[in-house]
């Protein structure tokens, strides 16, 4: 659980391609550029939204409230 994993490329942990698919970052690229990228995932496992590392807790909280 605490070992380093890949999030981009052929060696990416299988979770990350799922999270990134169809959810590009602000630069239009699906790759994760920095490790504080966040994803909001719904109750059924669907990816609702991707947040950049600069997203504030308030921004994320607004989206969580919309989907609760």
ROSE-4610 file (N, C-alpha, C; in Angstrom, 1 decimal, always signed):
// ROSE-4610
residu = [X/X/X/X/X/X/X/X/X/X/X/X/X/X/X/X/X/X/X/X/X/X/X/X/X/X/X/X/X/X/X/X/X/X/X/X/X/X/X/X/X/X/X/X/X/X/X/X/X/X/X/X/X/X/X/X/X/X/X/X/X/X/X/X/X/X/X/X/X/X/X/X/X/X/X/X/X/X/X/X/X/X/X/X/X/X/X/X/X/X/X/X/X/X/X/X/X/X/X/X/X/X/X/X/X/X/X/X/X/X/X/X/X/X/X/X/X/X/X/X/X/X/X/X/X/X/X/X/X/X/X/X/X/X/X/X/X/X/X/X/X/X/X/X/X/X/X/X/X/X/X/X/X/X/X/X/X/X/X/X/X/X/X/X/X/X/X/X/X/X/X/X/X/X/X/X/X/X/X/X/X/X/X/X/X/X/X/X/X/X/X/X/X/X/X/X/X/X/X/X/X/X/X/X]
num = [1/1/1/2/2/2/3/3/3/4/4/4/5/5/5/6/6/6/7/7/7/8/8/8/9/9/9/10/10/10/11/11/11/12/12/12/13/13/13/14/14/14/15/15/15/16/16/16/17/17/17/18/18/18/19/19/19/20/20/20/21/21/21/22/22/22/23/23/23/24/24/24/25/25/25/26/26/26/27/27/27/28/28/28/29/29/29/30/30/30/31/31/31/32/32/32/33/33/33/34/34/34/35/35/35/36/36/36/37/37/37/38/38/38/39/39/39/40/40/40/41/41/41/42/42/42/43/43/43/44/44/44/45/45/45/46/46/46/47/47/47/48/48/48/49/49/49/50/50/50/51/51/51/52/52/52/53/53/53/54/54/54/55/55/55/56/56/56/57/57/57/58/58/58/59/59/59/60/60/60/61/61/61/62/62/62/63/63/63/64/64/64/65/65/65/66/66/66/67/67/67/68/68/68]
x = [+0.8/+0.0/+0.9/+2.0/+2.9/+4.0/+4.0/+5.0/+4.7/+5.7/+5.5/+4.9/+3.9/+3.3/+3.3/+3.1/+3.0/+1.6/+1.4/+0.1/-0.1/+0.9/+0.9/+1.6/+1.3/+2.1/+1.7/+2.5/+2.1/+2.2/+3.0/+3.1/+2.2/+1.2/+0.3/-0.5/-0.7/-1.6/-3.0/-3.7/-5.0/-6.0/-6.0/-6.9/-6.8/-5.6/-5.4/-5.9/-5.7/-6.3/-7.8/-8.4/-9.9/-10.3/-9.6/-9.9/-9.7/-8.7/-8.3/-9.1/-9.7/-10.4/-11.5/-11.4/-12.4/-12.4/-11.4/-11.3/-9.9/-9.8/-8.5/-8.3/-7.1/-6.7/-6.9/-6.6/-6.8/-6.0/-4.9/-4.1/-4.6/-5.7/-6.3/-5.7/-4.8/-4.1/-4.7/-4.9/-5.4/-4.3/-3.0/-2.0/-2.0/-1.6/-1.5/-0.1/+0.0/+1.3/+1.9/+1.0/+1.5/+0.6/+1.2/+0.6/-0.6/-1.0/-2.1/-3.4/-3.4/-4.6/-5.6/-6.9/-7.9/-9.1/-9.8/-10.9/-12.1/-13.3/-14.5/-15.2/-15.4/-16.0/-17.3/-18.3/-19.7/-19.8/-21.0/-21.3/-21.2/-21.4/-21.4/-20.0/-19.1/-17.7/-17.5/-18.5/-18.3/-17.5/-16.6/-15.8/-16.6/-16.9/-17.7/-16.9/-15.8/-15.0/-13.6/-12.7/-11.3/-10.9/-10.1/-9.7/-8.2/-7.8/-6.3/-5.7/-4.4/-3.8/-4.1/-4.4/-4.7/-6.1/-7.0/-8.4/-8.4/-9.3/-9.4/-10.4/-10.3/-11.3/-12.8/-12.9/-14.3/-14.8/-14.0/-14.4/-14.8/-14.0/-14.3/-15.6/-15.7/-16.9/-18.2/-18.2/-19.3/-19.8/-18.8/-19.1/-19.6/-19.0/-19.5/-20.9/-21.3/-22.6/-23.6/-23.2/-24.1/-24.4/-23.5/-23.7/-23.9/-24.3/-24.6/-26.0]
y = [-1.2/+0.0/+1.3/+1.2/+2.4/+2.4/+1.5/+1.5/+2.5/+2.9/+3.8/+3.0/+3.7/+3.1/+4.1/+3.6/+4.5/+4.9/+6.1/+6.6/+6.9/+7.0/+7.2/+6.1/+6.0/+5.1/+3.6/+2.8/+1.3/+0.6/+1.1/+0.5/+1.1/+1.8/+2.5/+1.5/+1.7/+0.9/+1.0/-0.1/-0.2/+0.8/+1.3/+2.3/+3.6/+4.0/+5.4/+5.5/+4.5/+4.7/+4.8/+4.1/+4.2/+5.6/+6.1/+7.4/+8.5/+8.4/+9.4/+9.4/+8.2/+8.0/+9.0/+9.9/+10.9/+12.1/+12.2/+13.2/+13.9/+14.7/+15.4/+16.5/+16.8/+18.0/+19.3/+20.4/+21.7/+21.9/+21.1/+21.2/+20.4/+19.7/+18.9/+17.5/+17.2/+15.9/+15.0/+13.8/+12.9/+12.5/+12.6/+12.2/+13.0/+12.4/+13.1/+13.7/+15.1/+15.7/+15.9/+15.9/+16.1/+15.3/+14.8/+13.8/+14.3/+15.6/+16.1/+16.3/+15.7/+15.6/+14.8/+15.2/+14.6/+14.2/+13.1/+12.6/+12.5/+12.9/+12.7/+11.5/+10.4/+9.2/+9.0/+8.7/+8.5/+7.1/+7.0/+5.8/+4.5/+4.6/+3.4/+3.2/+4.0/+3.9/+4.7/+5.5/+6.4/+7.6/+8.0/+9.2/+10.4/+11.3/+12.4/+13.6/+13.9/+15.1/+14.9/+15.5/+15.6/+17.0/+17.1/+18.4/+18.5/+19.7/+20.0/+20.1/+20.0/+20.1/+21.4/+22.5/+23.8/+23.9/+22.9/+23.0/+23.1/+24.0/+24.2/+23.2/+23.0/+22.1/+22.7/+24.0/+24.5/+24.2/+24.2/+23.9/+22.4/+21.6/+20.2/+19.9/+20.6/+20.4/+20.8/+21.8/+22.2/+21.1/+20.4/+19.3/+18.1/+17.8/+16.7/+16.9/+18.1/+18.4/+18.2/+18.6/+18.4/+16.9/+16.0/+14.6/+13.7/+14.3/+13.5/+13.2]
z = [+0.0/+0.0/+0.0/+0.5/+0.6/-0.3/-1.3/-2.3/-3.4/-4.1/-5.3/-6.4/-7.1/-8.3/-9.4/-10.6/-11.8/-12.0/-12.4/-12.7/-14.2/-14.9/-16.4/-17.1/-18.4/-19.2/-19.1/-19.8/-19.9/-18.5/-17.6/-16.3/-15.2/-15.6/-14.7/-13.9/-12.6/-11.8/-12.5/-12.5/-13.2/-12.8/-11.6/-11.2/-12.0/-12.2/-12.8/-14.3/-15.1/-16.5/-16.4/-15.4/-15.2/-14.8/-13.8/-13.3/-14.4/-15.2/-16.1/-17.4/-17.8/-19.0/-19.2/-20.2/-20.4/-19.5/-18.7/-17.7/-17.8/-18.8/-19.0/-18.0/-17.8/-17.0/-17.7/-17.0/-17.6/-18.8/-19.0/-20.2/-21.4/-21.2/-22.2/-22.3/-21.4/-21.4/-20.3/-20.5/-19.4/-18.4/-18.8/-17.9/-16.6/-15.5/-14.3/-14.2/-14.1/-14.1/-12.7/-11.7/-10.3/-9.4/-8.3/-7.4/-6.5/-6.6/-5.9/-6.7/-7.9/-8.7/-7.9/-7.9/-7.2/-8.1/-7.7/-8.5/-7.6/-8.0/-7.3/-7.9/-7.1/-7.6/-6.9/-7.7/-7.1/-6.4/-5.8/-5.1/-5.9/-7.2/-8.0/-8.7/-8.3/-8.9/-10.1/-10.6/-11.7/-11.4/-12.3/-12.1/-12.4/-11.5/-11.7/-12.2/-11.5/-11.9/-11.5/-12.2/-11.9/-11.4/-10.4/-9.9/-10.0/-10.4/-10.5/-9.1/-8.9/-7.6/-6.9/-7.6/-7.0/-6.6/-6.8/-6.3/-4.8/-4.3/-2.9/-2.3/-1.0/-0.4/-0.6/-0.7/-0.9/-2.2/-3.3/-4.6/-4.7/-4.1/-4.0/-3.2/-2.1/-1.3/-2.0/-2.8/-3.6/-4.5/-5.2/-6.1/-5.3/-4.2/-3.3/-2.9/-2.5/-2.1/-3.2/-4.5/-5.6/-5.9/-5.5/-5.9/-4.6/-3.5/-2.3/-2.2]
